[in-house]
Amino acid sequence: MVDRLSLPQGVKDYIPEKAEELRRIEEGLLEEFSRWGYRKVITPLFEFLEPLSVGLGDDLKSKVMKFVDPSTGEVVALRPDITPQIARIVSTQLIDPTSPLRLCYNGRVVRFEEKGSGKEREIFQVGCELVGLNSAEADAEIIALGIKSLNKSGIKKLVLDIGHTGILRNLLTKTGDVRPQIEEAMKKKDQEALEKALKKSKAPKNVNNAIKHLPMLYGGRDVLEEAKKIVSIRKYIKELENVLNVVDDYQLDCEVNIDLTELRGFNYYTGVTFEILSHILPSPLIRGGRYDELMGKYGYEAPATGFAVDVESLLDFSKKNVENNQIHFVVIPKKPSLRREAIHLTEWLRSSGFKVILDLNLSPEQRELRIKENHASNFYGVILLETPRKLKLIESRKGSGKEFSNLEELLKGGI
C-alpha cells in the first residue's frame, strides 16, 4: 500500500457534489457566452515554453511550471493562462481581417505559488476574448457580458472596479531610475513612500504632481471630472468615460468604482482594465481588460479585449441545484433470471431522461436493506421488478408501495 496519500500543495480532489456544481457553473457561463455569439475553442494543457512565455505578463512569467519532454528533450510548460494560447491560435489559424472574432474557453490553468502562500496552483478558468475591435463598444460588451454572466449564475450586487493602464504607462516612462520605487509605493498604497520617491524623480513637475495626485482619485463617477484637470492624462480619461457611457446603455445592476492607479497586469494590458467583485468576497470574481499588443507578439497585429473567471470563486454564490444532481430511481430485479428485463427497464428510463442506478448483484438481505433505507435516500424511489409483468414502486418520500403491470402504467400513475 502507498504510504503517502496526500496531495501536493495547491491542488485538491473534488467529490461528486462539488464537481457537479463546478460543471454546472461552467456550462451556465458558456451557454451565456454562446448567446452573445462567442464560440468555444479548446487549447492544450501544456505546450512549448518559448511561445507560451511570449504572451505572458511579468506577473505570470515567474509562475510557469515547466519540465523537459522526455520524448523530445524540449522544454514545455503547463499553461498558467489561456489568453496567450488564444492569441497563438488566432494568429496562426483564425486570421480574419474582415470581421471581429468572439471566442470563449474553459479549462484548468496551473501556476507555481510559493510554499505557504495559501493560493491554489490549479485553477478552473472560463473566459471570453473579443479580437479585432478597438472601440468603447467592444470594451463595454466584454464588461457587460461579464456582469450579465455572473447575474445568470445567481450573483447580484456586483461592483465594477475600472481603470486605464495608459495613464500610468504615460506618466511612469518619464520618472527615470526611481520608477520601480514609485510602482512599489503605489502597489502598497503607501502615500508617504510615494512622495519620497517622487522627490528623487527627474520628471517634469507636472508629471510628479499628477502621479502624487492619482491615488486620491478613487471612487465614483465624480473622479473622472477631477481627473480631467490633469492635462497629460485627459485623453485616457475620455476613453474611460466613453466606455462607461456605453456600459450605461446595458442598464447593468452594479456599483462602479474608478481606480486610476491599478498596477495589476501593467505590462500585459494596454487600455481599459477592470475587475468585477462582490461585497461578500475580497477577491475579484472576474478580471479583464484590453491587451492590444499581445496578438502582434505572435505575428498578427490586432486589437483585443477579454476577461477570465475563476470558476471556483463562484461556488459560494451559486444556487445549488439539488434536483438536477438527484438520482431518480434505483432498479432492482427480485431474482437473477430477471436481469435482462431489469436492464431493458433501466435503459428505457434513461432514454426518457431519468437518472437511474441498476443494482444487479444484491442478495435478498441487501435488497431488503436497500428498500428499507430508501426513505432516507436522495432518490425518488426504488423500482422492484418482481416478474416481467409486475413492477413495484416504493417511493422514498412516503415509503409506500404501488404495483404496476408495465412501465407505461408506472410512468403515468406512479410519478
C-alpha positions in Angstrom: 0.0 0.0 0.0 1.2 3.5 -0.8 2.3 5.3 2.4 1.8 8.8 1.2 -1.7 9.6 0.0 -1.7 13.4 0.5 -1.7 15.7 -2.5 0.9 18.4 -3.4 0.4 21.9 -2.2 -2.2 23.9 -4.0 -4.2 21.0 -5.6 -7.2 19.0 -4.4 -9.8 16.5 -5.3 -13.4 17.3 -6.0 -16.1 15.0 -4.6 -19.3 14.5 -6.7 -21.3 17.3 -5.2 -18.6 19.9 -5.8 -17.6 18.5 -9.2 -21.2 18.6 -10.4 -21.6 22.2 -9.1 -18.4 23.3 -10.9 -19.6 21.7 -14.1 -23.0 23.4 -13.8 -21.4 26.8 -13.3 -19.1 26.3 -16.3 -21.9 25.2 -18.5 -24.1 28.1 -17.5 -21.3 30.6 -18.2 -20.5 29.1 -21.6 -24.2 29.0 -22.5 -24.5 32.7 -21.8 -21.3 33.4 -23.8 -22.9 31.5 -26.7 -26.0 33.7 -26.6 -23.7 36.7 -27.2 -22.1 35.0 -30.3 -18.9 33.7 -28.7 -17.7 30.3 -30.0 -15.7 27.8 -28.0 -12.1 26.8 -28.6 -10.1 24.2 -26.7 -6.3 24.6 -26.0 -3.7 22.1 -24.8 -2.8 21.9 -21.1 0.9 22.2 -22.0 2.9 23.5 -24.9 6.5 24.6 -25.7 7.7 27.1 -23.1 9.0 29.8 -25.5 5.8 30.6 -27.5 3.7 30.4 -24.3 6.1 32.8 -22.4 5.9 35.4 -25.2 2.3 36.2 -24.3 2.6 36.2 -20.5 2.7 39.3 -18.4 5.6 39.7 -16.0 3.4 38.6 -13.0 2.7 35.2 -14.6 6.2 34.5 -16.1 7.5 33.7 -12.7 4.7 31.3 -12.0 5.2 29.0 -15.0 5.6 25.3 -14.1 7.9 23.7 -16.7 9.6 20.4 -17.4 11.5 18.6 -20.1 9.5 16.5 -22.5 11.3 13.1 -22.3 10.4 12.2 -25.9 12.0 15.3 -27.5 14.2 16.9 -24.9 12.3 20.2 -25.4 11.2 22.4 -22.5 7.5 22.5 -22.2 5.3 24.3 -19.7 1.9 23.9 -18.1 -0.3 26.9 -19.1 -0.7 29.5 -16.3 -3.1 31.5 -18.5 -5.2 30.6 -21.6 -5.3 34.0 -23.3 -1.8 33.7 -24.8 -2.9 30.4 -26.3 -5.9 32.1 -27.8 -3.6 34.7 -29.3 -1.5 32.0 -30.8 -4.5 30.2 -32.3 -5.9 33.4 -33.8 -2.5 34.4 -35.2 -1.8 31.1 -36.8 -5.3 29.6 -37.7 -8.0 32.2 -37.5 -6.8 35.4 -39.1 -9.8 37.2 -40.5 -9.4 40.9 -41.1 -13.0 41.3 -42.3 -14.8 40.7 -39.0 -14.1 40.5 -35.3 -13.6 37.1 -33.6 -15.6 36.3 -30.5 -14.1 33.3 -28.8 -14.6 31.6 -25.4 -13.0 28.7 -23.5 -12.9 26.7 -20.3 -10.1 24.7 -18.7 -7.6 24.4 -16.0 -4.5 26.6 -15.6 -1.6 25.7 -13.4 0.7 28.2 -11.6 3.7 28.0 -9.3 3.0 29.5 -5.9 5.4 29.9 -3.0 5.0 27.5 -0.2 2.7 28.9 2.5 1.1 31.4 0.1 -2.3 29.7 0.6 -3.1 30.1 -3.1 -4.3 27.4 -5.4 -1.9 26.1 -8.1 -4.7 24.6 -10.2 -7.4 27.0 -11.2 -10.6 26.3 -13.2 -11.0 29.2 -15.7 -13.8 30.2 -18.1 -13.2 33.2 -20.3 -14.0 35.3 -23.4 -11.9 37.1 -25.9 -13.1 39.7 -28.4 -10.5 40.2 -31.1 -10.4 42.7 -33.9 -12.2 45.7 -32.4 -10.6 48.7 -30.7 -13.6 50.7 -29.5 -15.6 51.7 -26.5 -18.3 49.4 -27.7 -16.0 46.4 -27.6 -14.8 47.2 -24.1 -18.3 47.8 -22.9 -19.5 44.5 -24.4 -16.9 42.5 -22.6 -17.7 44.2 -19.3 -21.5 43.8 -19.8 -21.1 40.1 -20.7 -19.0 39.5 -17.5 -21.7 41.1 -15.3 -24.6 39.5 -17.1 -23.0 36.1 -16.9 -22.5 36.4 -13.1 -26.1 37.6 -12.8 -27.3 34.5 -14.7 -25.2 32.4 -12.2 -27.3 33.9 -9.4 -24.8 36.5 -8.3 -26.2 40.0 -7.7 -25.0 43.3 -6.1 -21.7 43.4 -8.1 -19.0 46.1 -8.1 -17.2 47.1 -11.3 -13.7 48.3 -10.5 -12.4 50.0 -13.6 -9.3 51.9 -14.7 -7.0 52.6 -17.6 -3.3 51.4 -17.8 -2.5 54.1 -20.3 -2.5 56.7 -17.5 0.4 55.2 -15.6 2.2 54.0 -18.8 2.3 57.6 -19.9 3.4 59.1 -16.6 5.9 56.5 -15.4 8.0 56.4 -18.5 9.2 59.9 -17.6 10.3 59.1 -14.0 13.6 57.5 -14.8 15.5 55.4 -12.3 13.0 55.9 -9.5 10.2 54.2 -11.4 10.5 50.9 -9.5 10.2 52.7 -6.2 7.2 54.6 -7.4 5.5 51.4 -8.6 6.2 49.7 -5.3 4.7 52.6 -3.3 1.6 52.6 -5.5 1.2 48.8 -5.1 1.3 49.2 -1.4 -0.9 52.3 -1.4 1.9 54.0 0.6 1.5 57.7 0.0 4.4 58.7 2.2 6.8 56.3 0.3 5.4 57.6 -3.0 6.1 61.2 -2.1 9.7 60.3 -1.0 10.3 58.5 -4.3 8.9 61.5 -6.3 11.4 63.8 -4.7 14.1 61.8 -6.4 12.3 61.8 -9.7 13.8 63.9 -12.6 10.4 64.0 -14.3 8.8 67.4 -15.1 6.9 68.9 -12.1 3.5 68.5 -13.7 4.2 64.7 -14.1 5.3 64.3 -10.5 2.2 66.2 -9.3 0.0 64.1 -11.4 1.4 60.8 -10.0 1.2 62.2 -6.5 -2.5 63.1 -7.0 -3.6 59.9 -8.7 -4.0 57.7 -5.6 -6.6 60.2 -4.3 -8.7 59.8 -7.5 -10.6 56.7 -6.4 -14.4 56.4 -6.1 -17.5 57.2 -8.1 -18.0 58.9 -11.5 -17.1 62.3 -10.0 -13.5 61.1 -10.0 -13.5 61.4 -13.8 -14.2 65.1 -13.7 -11.4 65.7 -11.2 -9.0 63.6 -13.3 -9.8 65.7 -16.5 -8.0 68.6 -14.8 -4.7 66.7 -15.3 -3.9 67.6 -18.9 -1.4 64.8 -19.6 -3.9 62.0 -18.9 -7.1 63.7 -20.3 -7.3 61.5 -23.4 -7.2 58.3 -21.3 -9.9 59.6 -19.0 -12.0 60.4 -22.1 -11.6 56.8 -23.3 -12.6 55.5 -19.9 -15.6 57.8 -19.9 -16.7 56.7 -23.4 -16.6 53.0 -22.3 -18.7 53.8 -19.2 -21.2 55.6 -21.3 -21.8 52.5 -23.4 -21.8 50.3 -20.3 -24.7 52.5 -19.0 -26.7 51.6 -22.1 -26.7 48.0 -20.9 -28.5 49.1 -17.7 -26.4 46.8 -15.5 -27.2 46.4 -11.9 -23.8 47.1 -10.4 -21.8 49.7 -8.5 -19.0 51.5 -10.3 -15.6 52.3 -8.7 -12.9 54.3 -10.6 -9.3 53.3 -9.8 -6.6 55.1 -11.8 -3.6 53.5 -10.0 -4.2 49.8 -10.5 -0.9 48.1 -11.5 -2.0 44.5 -11.8 -1.1 43.2 -15.2 0.5 46.5 -16.0 2.9 45.1 -18.6 0.2 43.0 -20.2 -2.8 45.3 -20.6 -2.7 48.4 -22.8 -6.0 50.2 -22.2 -9.2 49.9 -20.1 -8.9 47.2 -17.4 -11.5 46.0 -14.9 -12.4 43.7 -12.1 -15.8 42.5 -11.1 -16.2 42.0 -7.4 -18.8 41.2 -4.8 -19.2 42.9 -1.4 -19.1 39.4 0.2 -15.6 38.3 -1.0 -12.3 40.3 -1.1 -11.0 38.5 -4.3 -12.3 39.5 -7.7 -14.7 37.1 -9.5 -13.7 38.3 -13.0 -10.5 40.1 -14.2 -10.1 41.5 -17.7 -9.2 44.3 -20.0 -7.7 45.5 -23.3 -4.4 43.9 -24.5 -3.8 45.4 -28.0 -0.1 44.4 -28.2 -0.5 40.6 -27.5 -1.5 39.4 -30.9 1.4 41.2 -32.5 3.8 39.1 -30.5 2.5 36.1 -32.4 2.8 37.8 -35.8 -0.7 39.2 -36.2 -1.4 42.8 -35.3 -5.0 43.0 -33.9 -6.6 44.8 -31.0 -8.3 42.6 -28.4 -10.1 42.6 -25.1 -11.4 39.9 -22.8 -11.8 38.5 -19.3 -11.3 35.3 -17.2 -13.5 33.9 -14.5 -12.1 31.9 -11.5 -15.0 29.3 -11.5 -14.3 28.0 -8.0 -14.8 31.5 -6.6 -18.4 31.3 -7.7 -19.2 28.2 -5.7 -20.2 30.1 -2.6 -22.6 32.3 -4.6 -24.3 29.8 -6.9 -27.6 28.3 -6.0 -27.1 24.6 -5.8 -29.5 22.6 -8.0 -30.0 19.5 -5.9 -32.8 18.3 -8.2 -30.5 18.4 -11.2 -28.0 16.1 -9.5 -30.5 13.7 -7.9 -30.8 10.1 -8.9 -34.4 9.4 -9.8 -34.7 5.6 -9.5 -32.9 2.5 -8.4 -34.0 -0.6 -10.3 -33.7 -3.9 -8.5 -34.6 -7.3 -10.1 -36.0 -9.7 -7.5 -34.1 -12.7 -8.9 -31.2 -13.2 -11.3 -33.5 -14.6 -14.1 -35.0 -11.0 -14.4 -31.6 -9.4 -15.3 -32.4 -8.9 -18.9 -35.8 -7.3 -18.2 -34.2 -5.1 -15.5 -31.5 -3.9 -18.0 -34.2 -3.1 -20.6 -36.3 -1.3 -18.0 -33.3 0.8 -16.9 -32.3 1.7 -20.4 -35.8 2.8 -21.2 -35.9 5.1 -18.2 -32.5 6.5 -19.0 -33.6 7.2 -22.6 -36.6 9.1 -21.2 -34.2 11.5 -19.3 -34.2 9.9 -15.9 -31.1 9.2 -13.9 -31.1 5.5 -12.9 -28.9 3.1 -10.9 -29.2 -0.6 -11.7 -28.5 -2.9 -8.8 -28.0 -6.4 -10.2 -25.9 -8.1 -7.6 -27.9 -7.6 -4.4 -28.5 -10.6 -2.2 -32.1 -10.9 -0.7 -30.8 -9.4 2.5 -29.1 -6.4 0.8 -32.2 -5.9 -1.3 -34.4 -5.6 1.7 -31.9 -3.2 3.3 -31.8 -1.0 0.2 -35.6 -0.8 0.2 -35.7 0.0 4.0 -33.1 2.7 3.6 -35.0 4.1 0.6 -36.9 6.6 2.6 -33.7 8.3 3.8 -32.1 8.4 0.3 -31.7 11.2 -2.2 -33.5 9.4 -5.0 -37.2 9.3 -5.8 -37.8 5.7 -5.3 -37.0 2.0 -5.8 -38.5 0.1 -8.7 -38.6 -3.6 -7.7 -39.0 -5.9 -10.7 -40.9 -8.9 -9.3 -41.8 -10.6 -12.6 -41.6 -9.5 -16.2 -45.1 -8.0 -15.8 -45.1 -6.9 -12.2 -43.3 -3.7 -11.1 -43.4 -2.3 -7.6 -42.6 1.4 -7.0 -41.5 2.2 -3.4 -41.4 5.9 -3.0 -38.7 7.4 -0.8 -40.7 10.3 0.4 -43.8 8.3 1.5 -42.4 4.9 2.0 -45.5 3.5 0.3 -45.6 0.9 -2.5 -47.6 0.8 -5.7 -47.8 -2.1 -8.1 -47.9 -1.8 -11.9 -48.2 -4.2 -14.8 -45.8 -2.3 -17.1 -43.6 0.7 -17.4 -46.1 2.9 -19.2 -48.5 2.4 -16.4 -45.8 3.3 -13.8 -44.8 6.5 -15.6 -48.4 7.6 -15.9 -49.6 6.8 -12.5 -46.6 6.4 -10.3 -44.8 9.7 -10.7 
